[in-house]
Amino acid sequence: MEPVLSGVVTAELVGGLFDEIVALLPILIPPMVTFIGIRKGISFMQSVLHSA
């Protein structure tokens, strides 16, 4: 029995998917870094307030 996905998924399809992911990286990375920074800042402030 032949695999079903090999007939559907082609190199062009996967290449297009990777191109879209690479194109989205500059849009997604800054909000992710900002979110992580805010989380770390809140955690730091909580630890300072708990130790005070």
mmCIF entry with sequence, helices, sheets and N, C-alpha, C, O atoms, coordinates in Angstrom:
data_MODEL
# 
_entry.id   MODEL 
# 
_entity.id                         1 
_entity.type                       polymer 
_entity.pdbx_number_of_molecules   1 
# 
_entity_poly.entity_id                      1 
_entity_poly.type                           'polypeptide(L)' 
_entity_poly.nstd_linkage                   no 
_entity_poly.nstd_monomer                   no 
_entity_poly.pdbx_seq_one_letter_code       MEPVLSGVVTAELVGGLFDEIVALLPILIPPMVTFIGIRKGISFMQSVLHSA 
_entity_poly.pdbx_seq_one_letter_code_can   MEPVLSGVVTAELVGGLFDEIVALLPILIPPMVTFIGIRKGISFMQSVLHSA 
_entity_poly.pdbx_strand_id                 A 
# 
loop_
_entity_poly_seq.entity_id 
_entity_poly_seq.num 
_entity_poly_seq.mon_id 
_entity_poly_seq.hetero 
1 1  MET n 
1 2  GLU n 
1 3  PRO n 
1 4  VAL n 
1 5  LEU n 
1 6  SER n 
1 7  GLY n 
1 8  VAL n 
1 9  VAL n 
1 10 THR n 
1 11 ALA n 
1 12 GLU n 
1 13 LEU n 
1 14 VAL n 
1 15 GLY n 
1 16 GLY n 
1 17 LEU n 
1 18 PHE n 
1 19 ASP n 
1 20 GLU n 
1 21 ILE n 
1 22 VAL n 
1 23 ALA n 
1 24 LEU n 
1 25 LEU n 
1 26 PRO n 
1 27 ILE n 
1 28 LEU n 
1 29 ILE n 
1 30 PRO n 
1 31 PRO n 
1 32 MET n 
1 33 VAL n 
1 34 THR n 
1 35 PHE n 
1 36 ILE n 
1 37 GLY n 
1 38 ILE n 
1 39 ARG n 
1 40 LYS n 
1 41 GLY n 
1 42 ILE n 
1 43 SER n 
1 44 PHE n 
1 45 MET n 
1 46 GLN n 
1 47 SER n 
1 48 VAL n 
1 49 LEU n 
1 50 HIS n 
1 51 SER n 
1 52 ALA n 
# 
_struct_asym.id          A 
_struct_asym.entity_id   1 
# 
loop_
_struct_conf.conf_type_id 
_struct_conf.id 
_struct_conf.pdbx_PDB_helix_id 
_struct_conf.beg_label_comp_id 
_struct_conf.beg_label_asym_id 
_struct_conf.beg_label_seq_id 
_struct_conf.pdbx_beg_PDB_ins_code 
_struct_conf.end_label_comp_id 
_struct_conf.end_label_asym_id 
_struct_conf.end_label_seq_id 
_struct_conf.pdbx_end_PDB_ins_code 
_struct_conf.beg_auth_comp_id 
_struct_conf.beg_auth_asym_id 
_struct_conf.beg_auth_seq_id 
_struct_conf.end_auth_comp_id 
_struct_conf.end_auth_asym_id 
_struct_conf.end_auth_seq_id 
_struct_conf.pdbx_PDB_helix_class 
_struct_conf.details 
_struct_conf.pdbx_PDB_helix_length 
HELX_P HELX_P1 AA1 LEU A 5  ? VAL A 8  ? LEU A 5  VAL A 8  1 ? 4  
HELX_P HELX_P2 AA2 ALA A 11 ? SER A 51 ? ALA A 11 SER A 51 1 ? 41 
# 
_struct_conf_type.id          HELX_P 
_struct_conf_type.criteria    ? 
_struct_conf_type.reference   ? 
# 
loop_
_atom_site.group_PDB 
_atom_site.id 
_atom_site.type_symbol 
_atom_site.label_atom_id 
_atom_site.label_alt_id 
_atom_site.label_comp_id 
_atom_site.label_asym_id 
_atom_site.label_entity_id 
_atom_site.label_seq_id 
_atom_site.pdbx_PDB_ins_code 
_atom_site.Cartn_x 
_atom_site.Cartn_y 
_atom_site.Cartn_z 
_atom_site.occupancy 
_atom_site.B_iso_or_equiv 
_atom_site.pdbx_formal_charge 
_atom_site.auth_seq_id 
_atom_site.auth_comp_id 
_atom_site.auth_asym_id 
_atom_site.auth_atom_id 
_atom_site.pdbx_PDB_model_num 
ATOM 1   N N  . MET A 1 1  ? 0.848  -1.188 0.000  1.00 0.00 ? 1  MET A N  1 
ATOM 2   C CA . MET A 1 1  ? 0.000  0.000  0.000  1.00 0.00 ? 1  MET A CA 1 
ATOM 3   C C  . MET A 1 1  ? 0.893  1.252  0.000  1.00 0.00 ? 1  MET A C  1 
ATOM 4   O O  . MET A 1 1  ? 1.808  1.372  0.814  1.00 0.00 ? 1  MET A O  1 
ATOM 5   N N  . GLU A 1 2  ? 0.618  2.157  -0.905 1.00 0.00 ? 2  GLU A N  1 
ATOM 6   C CA . GLU A 1 2  ? 1.413  3.384  -1.029 1.00 0.00 ? 2  GLU A CA 1 
ATOM 7   C C  . GLU A 1 2  ? 0.992  4.395  0.032  1.00 0.00 ? 2  GLU A C  1 
ATOM 8   O O  . GLU A 1 2  ? -0.201 4.565  0.285  1.00 0.00 ? 2  GLU A O  1 
ATOM 9   N N  . PRO A 1 3  ? 1.965  5.072  0.660  1.00 0.00 ? 3  PRO A N  1 
ATOM 10  C CA . PRO A 1 3  ? 1.599  6.101  1.646  1.00 0.00 ? 3  PRO A CA 1 
ATOM 11  C C  . PRO A 1 3  ? 0.767  7.211  1.003  1.00 0.00 ? 3  PRO A C  1 
ATOM 12  O O  . PRO A 1 3  ? 1.050  7.645  -0.113 1.00 0.00 ? 3  PRO A O  1 
ATOM 13  N N  . VAL A 1 4  ? -0.242 7.656  1.710  1.00 0.00 ? 4  VAL A N  1 
ATOM 14  C CA . VAL A 1 4  ? -1.159 8.649  1.160  1.00 0.00 ? 4  VAL A CA 1 
ATOM 15  C C  . VAL A 1 4  ? -0.513 10.029 1.119  1.00 0.00 ? 4  VAL A C  1 
ATOM 16  O O  . VAL A 1 4  ? -0.707 10.768 0.154  1.00 0.00 ? 4  VAL A O  1 
ATOM 17  N N  . LEU A 1 5  ? 0.251  10.391 2.150  1.00 0.00 ? 5  LEU A N  1 
ATOM 18  C CA . LEU A 1 5  ? 0.811  11.740 2.223  1.00 0.00 ? 5  LEU A CA 1 
ATOM 19  C C  . LEU A 1 5  ? 1.867  12.006 1.160  1.00 0.00 ? 5  LEU A C  1 
ATOM 20  O O  . LEU A 1 5  ? 2.058  13.155 0.759  1.00 0.00 ? 5  LEU A O  1 
ATOM 21  N N  . SER A 1 6  ? 2.546  10.985 0.705  1.00 0.00 ? 6  SER A N  1 
ATOM 22  C CA . SER A 1 6  ? 3.592  11.218 -0.278 1.00 0.00 ? 6  SER A CA 1 
ATOM 23  C C  . SER A 1 6  ? 3.021  11.742 -1.590 1.00 0.00 ? 6  SER A C  1 
ATOM 24  O O  . SER A 1 6  ? 3.716  12.430 -2.339 1.00 0.00 ? 6  SER A O  1 
ATOM 25  N N  . GLY A 1 7  ? 1.773  11.424 -1.870 1.00 0.00 ? 7  GLY A N  1 
ATOM 26  C CA . GLY A 1 7  ? 1.145  11.944 -3.076 1.00 0.00 ? 7  GLY A CA 1 
ATOM 27  C C  . GLY A 1 7  ? 0.627  13.354 -2.905 1.00 0.00 ? 7  GLY A C  1 
ATOM 28  O O  . GLY A 1 7  ? 0.418  14.061 -3.891 1.00 0.00 ? 7  GLY A O  1 
ATOM 29  N N  . VAL A 1 8  ? 0.416  13.774 -1.671 1.00 0.00 ? 8  VAL A N  1 
ATOM 30  C CA . VAL A 1 8  ? -0.168 15.095 -1.399 1.00 0.00 ? 8  VAL A CA 1 
ATOM 31  C C  . VAL A 1 8  ? 0.911  16.121 -1.083 1.00 0.00 ? 8  VAL A C  1 
ATOM 32  O O  . VAL A 1 8  ? 0.890  17.231 -1.615 1.00 0.00 ? 8  VAL A O  1 
ATOM 33  N N  . VAL A 1 9  ? 1.845  15.759 -0.226 1.00 0.00 ? 9  VAL A N  1 
ATOM 34  C CA . VAL A 1 9  ? 2.880  16.688 0.221  1.00 0.00 ? 9  VAL A CA 1 
ATOM 35  C C  . VAL A 1 9  ? 4.021  16.671 -0.783 1.00 0.00 ? 9  VAL A C  1 
ATOM 36  O O  . VAL A 1 9  ? 4.660  15.642 -1.004 1.00 0.00 ? 9  VAL A O  1 
ATOM 37  N N  . THR A 1 10 ? 4.263  17.823 -1.383 1.00 0.00 ? 10 THR A N  1 
ATOM 38  C CA . THR A 1 10 ? 5.346  17.923 -2.359 1.00 0.00 ? 10 THR A CA 1 
ATOM 39  C C  . THR A 1 10 ? 6.430  18.851 -1.819 1.00 0.00 ? 10 THR A C  1 
ATOM 40  O O  . THR A 1 10 ? 6.234  19.528 -0.809 1.00 0.00 ? 10 THR A O  1 
ATOM 41  N N  . ALA A 1 11 ? 7.566  18.875 -2.495 1.00 0.00 ? 11 ALA A N  1 
ATOM 42  C CA . ALA A 1 11 ? 8.670  19.739 -2.074 1.00 0.00 ? 11 ALA A CA 1 
ATOM 43  C C  . ALA A 1 11 ? 8.268  21.209 -2.171 1.00 0.00 ? 11 ALA A C  1 
ATOM 44  O O  . ALA A 1 11 ? 8.673  22.022 -1.339 1.00 0.00 ? 11 ALA A O  1 
ATOM 45  N N  . GLU A 1 12 ? 7.469  21.551 -3.187 1.00 0.00 ? 12 GLU A N  1 
ATOM 46  C CA . GLU A 1 12 ? 7.024  22.940 -3.334 1.00 0.00 ? 12 GLU A CA 1 
ATOM 47  C C  . GLU A 1 12 ? 6.108  23.354 -2.186 1.00 0.00 ? 12 GLU A C  1 
ATOM 48  O O  . GLU A 1 12 ? 6.172  24.483 -1.701 1.00 0.00 ? 12 GLU A O  1 
ATOM 49  N N  . LEU A 1 13 ? 5.254  22.421 -1.760 1.00 0.00 ? 13 LEU A N  1 
ATOM 50  C CA . LEU A 1 13 ? 4.333  22.721 -0.657 1.00 0.00 ? 13 LEU A CA 1 
ATOM 51  C C  . LEU A 1 13 ? 5.105  22.955 0.640  1.00 0.00 ? 13 LEU A C  1 
ATOM 52  O O  . LEU A 1 13 ? 4.835  23.914 1.363  1.00 0.00 ? 13 LEU A O  1 
ATOM 53  N N  . VAL A 1 14 ? 6.053  22.088 0.931  1.00 0.00 ? 14 VAL A N  1 
ATOM 54  C CA . VAL A 1 14 ? 6.854  22.228 2.152  1.00 0.00 ? 14 VAL A CA 1 
ATOM 55  C C  . VAL A 1 14 ? 7.722  23.482 2.071  1.00 0.00 ? 14 VAL A C  1 
ATOM 56  O O  . VAL A 1 14 ? 7.878  24.195 3.063  1.00 0.00 ? 14 VAL A O  1 
ATOM 57  N N  . GLY A 1 15 ? 8.282  23.750 0.900  1.00 0.00 ? 15 GLY A N  1 
ATOM 58  C CA . GLY A 1 15 ? 9.089  24.954 0.722  1.00 0.00 ? 15 GLY A CA 1 
ATOM 59  C C  . GLY A 1 15 ? 8.285  26.211 0.939  1.00 0.00 ? 15 GLY A C  1 
ATOM 60  O O  . GLY A 1 15 ? 8.766  27.161 1.556  1.00 0.00 ? 15 GLY A O  1 
ATOM 61  N N  . GLY A 1 16 ? 7.051  26.227 0.434  1.00 0.00 ? 16 GLY A N  1 
ATOM 62  C CA . GLY A 1 16 ? 6.175  27.374 0.653  1.00 0.00 ? 16 GLY A CA 1 
ATOM 63  C C  . GLY A 1 16 ? 5.832  27.554 2.108  1.00 0.00 ? 16 GLY A C  1 
ATOM 64  O O  . GLY A 1 16 ? 5.752  28.681 2.597  1.00 0.00 ? 16 GLY A O  1 
ATOM 65  N N  . LEU A 1 17 ? 5.626  26.449 2.810  1.00 0.00 ? 17 LEU A N  1 
ATOM 66  C CA . LEU A 1 17 ? 5.321  26.511 4.245  1.00 0.00 ? 17 LEU A CA 1 
ATOM 67  C C  . LEU A 1 17 ? 6.500  27.109 5.012  1.00 0.00 ? 17 LEU A C  1 
ATOM 68  O O  . LEU A 1 17 ? 6.311  27.979 5.862  1.00 0.00 ? 17 LEU A O  1 
ATOM 69  N N  . PHE A 1 18 ? 7.714  26.643 4.713  1.00 0.00 ? 18 PHE A N  1 
ATOM 70  C CA . PHE A 1 18 ? 8.895  27.170 5.396  1.00 0.00 ? 18 PHE A CA 1 
ATOM 71  C C  . PHE A 1 18 ? 9.117  28.638 5.054  1.00 0.00 ? 18 PHE A C  1 
ATOM 72  O O  . PHE A 1 18 ? 9.546  29.417 5.905  1.00 0.00 ? 18 PHE A O  1 
ATOM 73  N N  . ASP A 1 19 ? 8.825  29.019 3.808  1.00 0.00 ? 19 ASP A N  1 
ATOM 74  C CA . ASP A 1 19 ? 8.954  30.433 3.434  1.00 0.00 ? 19 ASP A CA 1 
ATOM 75  C C  . ASP A 1 19 ? 8.004  31.301 4.252  1.00 0.00 ? 19 ASP A C  1 
ATOM 76  O O  . ASP A 1 19 ? 8.378  32.391 4.686  1.00 0.00 ? 19 ASP A O  1 
ATOM 77  N N  . GLU A 1 20 ? 6.783  30.829 4.465  1.00 0.00 ? 20 GLU A N  1 
ATOM 78  C CA . GLU A 1 20 ? 5.817  31.588 5.264  1.00 0.00 ? 20 GLU A CA 1 
ATOM 79  C C  . GLU A 1 20 ? 6.257  31.681 6.721  1.00 0.00 ? 20 GLU A C  1 
ATOM 80  O O  . GLU A 1 20 ? 6.118  32.733 7.345  1.00 0.00 ? 20 GLU A O  1 
ATOM 81  N N  . ILE A 1 21 ? 6.783  30.594 7.262  1.00 0.00 ? 21 ILE A N  1 
ATOM 82  C CA . ILE A 1 21 ? 7.252  30.604 8.654  1.00 0.00 ? 21 ILE A CA 1 
ATOM 83  C C  . ILE A 1 21 ? 8.407  31.586 8.820  1.00 0.00 ? 21 ILE A C  1 
ATOM 84  O O  . ILE A 1 21 ? 8.448  32.346 9.787  1.00 0.00 ? 21 ILE A O  1 
ATOM 85  N N  . VAL A 1 22 ? 9.340  31.569 7.878  1.00 0.00 ? 22 VAL A N  1 
ATOM 86  C CA . VAL A 1 22 ? 10.483 32.490 7.945  1.00 0.00 ? 22 VAL A CA 1 
ATOM 87  C C  . VAL A 1 22 ? 10.007 33.929 7.794  1.00 0.00 ? 22 VAL A C  1 
ATOM 88  O O  . VAL A 1 22 ? 10.565 34.832 8.417  1.00 0.00 ? 22 VAL A O  1 
ATOM 89  N N  . ALA A 1 23 ? 8.975  34.158 6.968  1.00 0.00 ? 23 ALA A N  1 
ATOM 90  C CA . ALA A 1 23 ? 8.451  35.509 6.792  1.00 0.00 ? 23 ALA A CA 1 
ATOM 91  C C  . ALA A 1 23 ? 7.750  36.007 8.055  1.00 0.00 ? 23 ALA A C  1 
ATOM 92  O O  . ALA A 1 23 ? 7.720  37.212 8.305  1.00 0.00 ? 23 ALA A O  1 
ATOM 93  N N  . LEU A 1 24 ? 7.189  35.107 8.848  1.00 0.00 ? 24 LEU A N  1 
ATOM 94  C CA . LEU A 1 24 ? 6.487  35.504 10.065 1.00 0.00 ? 24 LEU A CA 1 
ATOM 95  C C  . LEU A 1 24 ? 7.422  35.738 11.255 1.00 0.00 ? 24 LEU A C  1 
ATOM 96  O O  . LEU A 1 24 ? 7.035  36.395 12.222 1.00 0.00 ? 24 LEU A O  1 
ATOM 97  N N  . LEU A 1 25 ? 8.638  35.213 11.196 1.00 0.00 ? 25 LEU A N  1 
ATOM 98  C CA . LEU A 1 25 ? 9.549  35.345 12.342 1.00 0.00 ? 25 LEU A CA 1 
ATOM 99  C C  . LEU A 1 25 ? 9.810  36.785 12.761 1.00 0.00 ? 25 LEU A C  1 
ATOM 100 O O  . LEU A 1 25 ? 9.761  37.068 13.958 1.00 0.00 ? 25 LEU A O  1 
ATOM 101 N N  . PRO A 1 26 ? 10.086 37.722 11.839 1.00 0.00 ? 26 PRO A N  1 
ATOM 102 C CA . PRO A 1 26 ? 10.320 39.103 12.289 1.00 0.00 ? 26 PRO A CA 1 
ATOM 103 C C  . PRO A 1 26 ? 9.093  39.742 12.939 1.00 0.00 ? 26 PRO A C  1 
ATOM 104 O O  . PRO A 1 26 ? 9.217  40.703 13.699 1.00 0.00 ? 26 PRO A O  1 
ATOM 105 N N  . ILE A 1 27 ? 7.919  39.210 12.640 1.00 0.00 ? 27 ILE A N  1 
ATOM 106 C CA . ILE A 1 27 ? 6.692  39.757 13.236 1.00 0.00 ? 27 ILE A CA 1 
ATOM 107 C C  . ILE A 1 27 ? 6.439  39.131 14.605 1.00 0.00 ? 27 ILE A C  1 
ATOM 108 O O  . ILE A 1 27 ? 5.917  39.796 15.500 1.00 0.00 ? 27 ILE A O  1 
ATOM 109 N N  . LEU A 1 28 ? 6.800  37.871 14.776 1.00 0.00 ? 28 LEU A N  1 
ATOM 110 C CA . LEU A 1 28 ? 6.462  37.156 16.006 1.00 0.00 ? 28 LEU A CA 1 
ATOM 111 C C  . LEU A 1 28 ? 7.505  37.290 17.114 1.00 0.00 ? 28 LEU A C  1 
ATOM 112 O O  . LEU A 1 28 ? 7.151  37.241 18.292 1.00 0.00 ? 28 LEU A O  1 
ATOM 113 N N  . ILE A 1 29 ? 8.776  37.457 16.764 1.00 0.00 ? 29 ILE A N  1 
ATOM 114 C CA . ILE A 1 29 ? 9.829  37.446 17.794 1.00 0.00 ? 29 ILE A CA 1 
ATOM 115 C C  . ILE A 1 29 ? 9.746  38.647 18.745 1.00 0.00 ? 29 ILE A C  1 
ATOM 116 O O  . ILE A 1 29 ? 9.850  38.442 19.955 1.00 0.00 ? 29 ILE A O  1 
ATOM 117 N N  . PRO A 1 30 ? 9.566  39.890 18.272 1.00 0.00 ? 30 PRO A N  1 
ATOM 118 C CA . PRO A 1 30 ? 9.512  41.006 19.235 1.00 0.00 ? 30 PRO A CA 1 
ATOM 119 C C  . PRO A 1 30 ? 8.390  40.895 20.277 1.00 0.00 ? 30 PRO A C  1 
ATOM 120 O O  . PRO A 1 30 ? 8.649  41.148 21.453 1.00 0.00 ? 30 PRO A O  1 
ATOM 121 N N  . PRO A 1 31 ? 7.153  40.528 19.901 1.00 0.00 ? 31 PRO A N  1 
ATOM 122 C CA . PRO A 1 31 ? 6.143  40.362 20.958 1.00 0.00 ? 31 PRO A CA 1 
ATOM 123 C C  . PRO A 1 31 ? 6.472  39.231 21.920 1.00 0.00 ? 31 PRO A C  1 
ATOM 124 O O  . PRO A 1 31 ? 6.162  39.325 23.108 1.00 0.00 ? 31 PRO A O  1 
ATOM 125 N N  . MET A 1 32 ? 7.096  38.159 21.427 1.00 0.00 ? 32 MET A N  1 
ATOM 126 C CA . MET A 1 32 ? 7.458  37.059 22.318 1.00 0.00 ? 32 MET A CA 1 
ATOM 127 C C  . MET A 1 32 ? 8.514  37.511 23.319 1.00 0.00 ? 32 MET A C  1 
ATOM 128 O O  . MET A 1 32 ? 8.418  37.195 24.505 1.00 0.00 ? 32 MET A O  1 
ATOM 129 N N  . VAL A 1 33 ? 9.521  38.246 22.854 1.00 0.00 ? 33 VAL A N  1 
ATOM 130 C CA . VAL A 1 33 ? 10.572 38.742 23.752 1.00 0.00 ? 33 VAL A CA 1 
ATOM 131 C C  . VAL A 1 33 ? 9.974  39.716 24.761 1.00 0.00 ? 33 VAL A C  1 
ATOM 132 O O  . VAL A 1 33 ? 10.324 39.678 25.941 1.00 0.00 ? 33 VAL A O  1 
ATOM 133 N N  . THR A 1 34 ? 9.070  40.592 24.307 1.00 0.00 ? 34 THR A N  1 
ATOM 134 C CA . THR A 1 34 ? 8.419  41.542 25.207 1.00 0.00 ? 34 THR A CA 1 
ATOM 135 C C  . THR A 1 34 ? 7.608  40.818 26.273 1.00 0.00 ? 34 THR A C  1 
ATOM 136 O O  . THR A 1 34 ? 7.667  41.170 27.451 1.00 0.00 ? 34 THR A O  1 
ATOM 137 N N  . PHE A 1 35 ? 6.851  39.807 25.858 1.00 0.00 ? 35 PHE A N  1 
ATOM 138 C CA . PHE A 1 35 ? 6.034  39.046 26.799 1.00 0.00 ? 35 PHE A CA 1 
ATOM 139 C C  . PHE A 1 35 ? 6.898  38.355 27.846 1.00 0.00 ? 35 PHE A C  1 
ATOM 140 O O  . PHE A 1 35 ? 6.574  38.373 29.034 1.00 0.00 ? 35 PHE A O  1 
ATOM 141 N N  . ILE A 1 36 ? 7.996  37.748 27.409 1.00 0.00 ? 36 ILE A N  1 
ATOM 142 C CA . ILE A 1 36 ? 8.892  37.075 28.356 1.00 0.00 ? 36 ILE A CA 1 
ATOM 143 C C  . ILE A 1 36 ? 9.514  38.092 29.308 1.00 0.00 ? 36 ILE A C  1 
ATOM 144 O O  . ILE A 1 36 ? 9.647  37.823 30.502 1.00 0.00 ? 36 ILE A O  1 
ATOM 145 N N  . GLY A 1 37 ? 9.896  39.259 28.788 1.00 0.00 ? 37 GLY A N  1 
ATOM 146 C CA . GLY A 1 37 ? 10.473 40.296 29.638 1.00 0.00 ? 37 GLY A CA 1 
ATOM 147 C C  . GLY A 1 37 ? 9.486  40.796 30.679 1.00 0.00 ? 37 GLY A C  1 
ATOM 148 O O  . GLY A 1 37 ? 9.856  41.003 31.834 1.00 0.00 ? 37 GLY A O  1 
ATOM 149 N N  . ILE A 1 38 ? 8.235  40.991 30.282 1.00 0.00 ? 38 ILE A N  1 
ATOM 150 C CA . ILE A 1 38 ? 7.209  41.442 31.238 1.00 0.00 ? 38 ILE A CA 1 
ATOM 151 C C  . ILE A 1 38 ? 6.991  40.380 32.310 1.00 0.00 ? 38 ILE A C  1 
ATOM 152 O O  . ILE A 1 38 ? 6.864  40.706 33.490 1.00 0.00 ? 38 ILE A O  1 
ATOM 153 N N  . ARG A 1 39 ? 6.948  39.107 31.904 1.00 0.00 ? 39 ARG A N  1 
ATOM 154 C CA . ARG A 1 39 ? 6.775  38.034 32.889 1.00 0.00 ? 39 ARG A CA 1 
ATOM 155 C C  . ARG A 1 39 ? 7.925  38.016 33.885 1.00 0.00 ? 39 ARG A C  1 
ATOM 156 O O  . ARG A 1 39 ? 7.706  37.866 35.087 1.00 0.00 ? 39 ARG A O  1 
ATOM 157 N N  . LYS A 1 40 ? 9.156  38.169 33.390 1.00 0.00 ? 40 LYS A N  1 
ATOM 158 C CA . LYS A 1 40 ? 10.316 38.166 34.280 1.00 0.00 ? 40 LYS A CA 1 
ATOM 159 C C  . LYS A 1 40 ? 10.306 39.389 35.192 1.00 0.00 ? 40 LYS A C  1 
ATOM 160 O O  . LYS A 1 40 ? 10.680 39.295 36.361 1.00 0.00 ? 40 LYS A O  1 
ATOM 161 N N  . GLY A 1 41 ? 9.882  40.529 34.666 1.00 0.00 ? 41 GLY A N  1 
ATOM 162 C CA . GLY A 1 41 ? 9.795  41.733 35.481 1.00 0.00 ? 41 GLY A CA 1 
ATOM 163 C C  . GLY A 1 41 ? 8.775  41.593 36.592 1.00 0.00 ? 41 GLY A C  1 
ATOM 164 O O  . GLY A 1 41 ? 9.032  41.991 37.728 1.00 0.00 ? 41 GLY A O  1 
ATOM 165 N N  . ILE A 1 42 ? 7.615  41.029 36.272 1.00 0.00 ? 42 ILE A N  1 
ATOM 166 C CA . ILE A 1 42 ? 6.579  40.816 37.290 1.00 0.00 ? 42 ILE A CA 1 
ATOM 167 C C  . ILE A 1 42 ? 7.081  39.833 38.342 1.00 0.00 ? 42 ILE A C  1 
ATOM 168 O O  . ILE A 1 42 ? 6.875  40.040 39.537 1.00 0.00 ? 42 ILE A O  1 
ATOM 169 N N  . SER A 1 43 ? 7.737  38.764 37.899 1.00 0.00 ? 43 SER A N  1 
ATOM 170 C CA . SER A 1 43 ? 8.271  37.779 38.840 1.00 0.00 ? 43 SER A CA 1 
ATOM 171 C C  . SER A 1 43 ? 9.325  38.412 39.750 1.00 0.00 ? 43 SER A C  1 
ATOM 172 O O  . SER A 1 43 ? 9.356  38.136 40.949 1.00 0.00 ? 43 SER A O  1 
ATOM 173 N N  . PHE A 1 44 ? 10.179 39.252 39.189 1.00 0.00 ? 44 PHE A N  1 
ATOM 174 C CA . PHE A 1 44 ? 11.207 39.925 39.988 1.00 0.00 ? 44 PHE A CA 1 
ATOM 175 C C  . PHE A 1 44 ? 10.562 40.851 41.018 1.00 0.00 ? 44 PHE A C  1 
ATOM 176 O O  . PHE A 1 44 ? 10.963 40.867 42.182 1.00 0.00 ? 44 PHE A O  1 
ATOM 177 N N  . MET A 1 45 ? 9.562  41.621 40.586 1.00 0.00 ? 45 MET A N  1 
ATOM 178 C CA . MET A 1 45 ? 8.896  42.537 41.525 1.00 0.00 ? 45 MET A CA 1 
ATOM 179 C C  . MET A 1 45 ? 8.191  41.768 42.637 1.00 0.00 ? 45 MET A C  1 
ATOM 180 O O  . MET A 1 45 ? 8.193  42.210 43.786 1.00 0.00 ? 45 MET A O  1 
ATOM 181 N N  . GLN A 1 46 ? 7.591  40.632 42.318 1.00 0.00 ? 46 GLN A N  1 
ATOM 182 C CA . GLN A 1 46 ? 6.938  39.814 43.346 1.00 0.00 ? 46 GLN A CA 1 
ATOM 183 C C  . GLN A 1 46 ? 7.963  39.310 44.348 1.00 0.00 ? 46 GLN A C  1 
ATOM 184 O O  . GLN A 1 46 ? 7.710  39.318 45.553 1.00 0.00 ? 46 GLN A O  1 
ATOM 185 N N  . SER A 1 47 ? 9.124  38.868 43.861 1.00 0.00 ? 47 SER A N  1 
ATOM 186 C CA . SER A 1 47 ? 10.134 38.354 44.782 1.00 0.00 ? 47 SER A CA 1 
ATOM 187 C C  . SER A 1 47 ? 10.675 39.479 45.666 1.00 0.00 ? 47 SER A C  1 
ATOM 188 O O  . SER A 1 47 ? 10.961 39.254 46.842 1.00 0.00 ? 47 SER A O  1 
ATOM 189 N N  . VAL A 1 48 ? 10.820 40.689 45.111 1.00 0.00 ? 48 VAL A N  1 
ATOM 190 C CA . VAL A 1 48 ? 11.282 41.811 45.917 1.00 0.00 ? 48 VAL A CA 1 
ATOM 191 C C  . VAL A 1 48 ? 10.250 42.166 46.979 1.00 0.00 ? 48 VAL A C  1 
ATOM 192 O O  . VAL A 1 48 ? 10.600 42.426 48.130 1.00 0.00 ? 48 VAL A O  1 
ATOM 193 N N  . LEU A 1 49 ? 8.984  42.177 46.593 1.00 0.00 ? 49 LEU A N  1 
ATOM 194 C CA . LEU A 1 49 ? 7.929  42.531 47.545 1.00 0.00 ? 49 LEU A CA 1 
ATOM 195 C C  . LEU A 1 49 ? 7.772  41.461 48.627 1.00 0.00 ? 49 LEU A C  1 
ATOM 196 O O  . LEU A 1 49 ? 7.494  41.786 49.782 1.00 0.00 ? 49 LEU A O  1 
ATOM 197 N N  . HIS A 1 50 ? 7.947  40.187 48.263 1.00 0.00 ? 50 HIS A N  1 
ATOM 198 C CA . HIS A 1 50 ? 7.826  39.119 49.268 1.00 0.00 ? 50 HIS A CA 1 
ATOM 199 C C  . HIS A 1 50 ? 8.986  39.164 50.248 1.00 0.00 ? 50 HIS A C  1 
ATOM 200 O O  . HIS A 1 50 ? 8.808  38.824 51.418 1.00 0.00 ? 50 HIS A O  1 
ATOM 201 N N  . SER A 1 51 ? 10.154 39.570 49.811 1.00 0.00 ? 51 SER A N  1 
ATOM 202 C CA . SER A 1 51 ? 11.308 39.584 50.705 1.00 0.00 ? 51 SER A CA 1 
ATOM 203 C C  . SER A 1 51 ? 11.338 40.849 51.567 1.00 0.00 ? 51 SER A C  1 
ATOM 204 O O  . SER A 1 51 ? 12.094 40.920 52.536 1.00 0.00 ? 51 SER A O  1 
ATOM 205 N N  . ALA A 1 52 ? 10.527 41.839 51.221 1.00 0.00 ? 52 ALA A N  1 
ATOM 206 C CA . ALA A 1 52 ? 10.531 43.089 51.982 1.00 0.00 ? 52 ALA A CA 1 
ATOM 207 C C  . ALA A 1 52 ? 9.767  42.951 53.288 1.00 0.00 ? 52 ALA A C  1 
ATOM 208 O O  . ALA A 1 52 ? 9.672  43.911 54.052 1.00 0.00 ? 52 ALA A O  1 
# 
